[in-house]
Amino acid sequence: MSGPITGRANTYPRGQCTWWAAERYYETHAIFPPAWGNAASWLSGAEASGWTVSSTPINQSIICLQPGVQGANAIFGHVGFVESILSPTSVDTTDQNWGGITYPNFTHVTFKTGPGVSFLSAVGGGSTATSTPGSSTDACLACGPKGSAAYQSCTAQIAIGFVPDCAKAAYEASQAAAGNSIQTWFNSLINNPLSIVSLLSDPVRATKALLGLVLILIALILAIVAFSKSPAGQATGDVIKTVGAAA
């Protein structure tokens, strides 16, 4: 049996609620929603694509509100990303194009379950932890609002591998909660080659990916050095020398 149908890139207009929901879902699950059109049509699109559709909250899922529901646009509806479940009947979401907030900013909104509210996911319920919206550098919101000197200083420091004190707690929490392992990231590139284009179009994510590759190389070098100094590594070296001498 084939799995849910997924997209290969974020094809939605940047700054729209659909772009944000697709981007956050990819950041968390390495899966893009397909091209489902306006927010109101995401419910039928998810059903047709084999995604889980529920009236009960699903953590790290996409919330879909039909037109006019809880303040959603009267024509296009609204979608957002569920960051956490507050109770059996309410969720905390992050959203764009809500209340005048749009790219590159986002806002938190609390929505309740009820008629016209659905939760969409290709991977089930996910974990109770959530990753930090946008990227790990959003931990800098603990230092100051976006656009402030403190925030910009923090993001610049994180980009070169240093986390300032004001952002350490939020940064460490986001890293611990992040659901995207290196293996998941590589698998997403292999399965969705066009996601490379999306990655390169986002400097923050591209920098994060590059730093990840550097860390992998450093870890590999350290492992080789440690093995060479271990008794097993030295014994292996002695065997190679003996074989070479005999030859």
C-alpha positions in Angstrom: 0.0 0.0 0.0 1.4 3.4 -1.0 1.8 6.1 1.6 0.3 9.6 1.6 0.9 11.8 -1.5 3.4 14.6 -0.7 4.8 17.7 -2.4 8.3 18.2 -3.7 8.7 21.9 -2.8 6.9 24.7 -1.1 5.0 26.1 -4.1 2.8 28.5 -2.1 3.2 32.3 -2.2 5.7 33.5 0.5 3.9 35.3 3.3 0.5 33.6 2.8 -0.8 31.3 5.6 -0.4 28.4 3.2 3.3 29.1 2.7 3.9 29.2 6.4 2.0 26.0 7.2 3.8 24.2 4.4 7.2 25.5 5.5 6.8 24.7 9.1 5.5 21.2 8.3 8.6 20.6 6.2 10.9 22.0 8.9 9.4 19.5 11.4 8.7 16.4 9.2 10.8 16.9 6.1 7.6 16.6 4.1 5.9 19.3 1.9 2.1 19.3 1.5 1.1 19.0 -2.2 -0.3 21.9 -4.1 -3.8 22.0 -2.6 -4.7 25.6 -3.4 -6.3 28.0 -1.0 -6.5 27.2 2.7 -10.2 26.1 2.6 -9.4 23.4 0.0 -6.6 21.8 2.1 -9.2 19.6 3.9 -10.4 17.9 0.7 -6.9 17.9 -0.7 -5.6 16.1 2.4 -8.4 13.5 2.2 -7.7 12.9 -1.5 -3.9 12.6 -0.8 -4.3 10.0 1.9 -3.3 12.2 4.8 -4.7 11.7 8.3 -7.6 14.1 8.8 -9.0 14.5 12.3 -11.3 16.8 14.3 -9.1 15.9 17.4 -5.9 17.9 17.8 -2.7 16.3 16.3 0.5 17.8 17.6 2.9 19.2 14.9 0.1 19.0 12.3 -1.6 21.5 10.1 -4.7 23.1 11.4 -7.3 23.9 8.7 -10.1 26.4 9.3 -13.0 26.7 6.8 -14.0 30.2 5.7 -15.3 32.4 8.6 -14.4 29.9 11.3 -12.9 31.5 14.4 -11.9 34.6 12.4 -10.6 32.8 9.3 -10.8 34.6 6.0 -14.5 34.6 4.8 -13.5 33.4 1.3 -10.2 31.5 1.5 -10.2 30.1 5.1 -7.0 29.7 7.0 -4.2 27.2 7.8 -1.5 27.2 10.4 1.0 24.9 12.2 0.2 23.3 15.5 3.1 23.9 17.8 1.6 22.3 20.9 -1.7 21.0 22.2 -2.9 23.1 25.1 -5.9 20.9 26.0 -8.1 18.3 24.3 -10.0 21.2 22.8 -7.4 23.9 22.1 -4.0 24.2 20.4 -1.2 26.8 20.1 -0.4 27.5 16.5 2.0 29.7 14.6 0.7 31.6 11.6 1.4 34.1 8.9 -1.1 36.4 7.1 -3.2 36.5 10.3 -4.0 39.8 12.1 -1.8 41.7 9.6 1.3 39.6 10.5 3.1 38.3 7.5 6.6 37.3 6.2 9.2 37.3 7.6 7.3 37.5 10.9 4.8 35.1 12.4 2.3 35.1 15.2 1.0 32.7 17.8 -2.8 32.0 17.8 -4.8 29.8 20.1 -7.6 28.0 18.2 -10.3 25.7 19.6 -11.7 22.5 18.1 -15.2 22.5 16.7 -17.1 22.7 13.4 -15.0 23.7 10.5 -11.7 22.9 12.2 -9.6 20.0 11.0 -6.1 18.7 11.7 -4.0 17.3 8.8 -0.9 15.2 8.9 1.0 12.8 6.8 2.9 11.2 9.7 0.3 10.8 12.4 0.5 12.6 15.8 4.2 13.3 16.1 5.8 13.9 19.4 4.8 16.2 22.2 7.9 18.3 21.6 8.1 21.0 19.0 10.8 22.7 17.1 11.4 26.4 17.1 9.5 28.2 14.3 11.6 29.2 11.3 15.0 27.9 12.5 17.1 27.5 15.6 18.1 31.2 15.2 14.5 32.1 16.3 15.8 31.4 19.8 17.1 35.0 19.4 13.6 36.2 20.1 14.6 35.7 23.7 17.1 38.4 23.2 14.8 40.9 21.5 12.1 41.3 18.9 12.9 40.7 15.3 14.6 43.6 13.7 16.1 44.8 16.9 19.8 45.2 17.4 19.9 42.5 20.0 18.1 40.1 17.8 20.4 40.8 14.8 23.5 40.5 17.0 22.2 37.1 18.2 21.5 35.7 14.8 24.9 36.8 13.6 26.6 35.0 16.5 24.6 31.8 16.1 25.5 31.8 12.4 29.2 31.4 13.3 28.5 28.8 16.0 28.3 31.0 19.2 25.1 31.2 21.2 24.7 34.3 23.4 23.6 33.8 27.0 20.2 35.4 26.4 19.3 32.8 23.8 21.0 29.7 25.3 17.9 28.2 27.0 15.6 28.7 24.0 18.3 27.5 21.6 19.1 24.3 23.6 15.3 23.6 23.9 14.9 24.0 20.1 17.8 21.7 19.4 16.5 19.0 21.8 13.0 19.2 20.4 14.0 19.3 16.7 12.5 16.4 14.9 14.8 16.6 11.8 17.8 14.3 12.2 20.7 14.4 9.7 19.5 11.1 8.2 16.0 12.5 7.7 17.4 15.6 6.0 19.5 13.5 3.6 16.5 11.2 2.9 14.3 14.2 2.1 16.9 15.4 -0.4 17.2 12.0 -2.0 13.4 11.5 -2.2 12.7 15.1 -3.2 15.5 16.5 -5.3 13.6 19.7 -5.9 13.8 20.5 -2.2 17.4 21.4 -2.8 16.2 24.4 -4.7 14.0 25.4 -1.8 16.9 24.9 0.6 19.2 27.1 -1.4 16.6 29.8 -1.6 16.6 30.1 2.2 20.0 31.4 3.5 19.2 30.4 7.1 18.4 26.8 6.2 21.3 26.6 3.8 23.7 27.8 6.5 22.3 25.3 8.9 22.7 22.5 6.4 26.3 23.5 5.7 27.1 23.7 9.4 25.6 20.2 9.8 27.9 18.8 7.1 30.9 20.4 8.7 30.0 18.8 12.1 29.6 15.4 10.5 33.1 15.7 9.0 34.6 16.8 12.3 32.9 13.9 14.1 34.2 11.5 11.5 37.8 12.7 11.8 37.6 12.6 15.6 36.3 9.0 15.5 39.1 7.9 13.2 41.7 9.6 15.4 40.2 8.0 18.5 40.1 4.5 16.9 43.7 4.8 15.7 44.9 5.5 19.3 42.8 2.7 20.8 44.3 -0.8 21.5 42.1 -2.2 18.7 43.3 0.4 16.3 47.0 -0.1 17.2 46.5 -3.9 16.8 45.0 -3.3 13.3 48.0 -1.1 12.4 50.5 -3.8 13.6 48.7 -6.4 11.5 48.9 -4.2 8.4 52.6 -3.6 9.0 53.3 -7.3 9.4 51.4 -8.2 6.2 53.3 -5.5 4.4 56.7 -6.7 5.6 55.8 -10.3 4.7 54.9 -9.2 1.2 
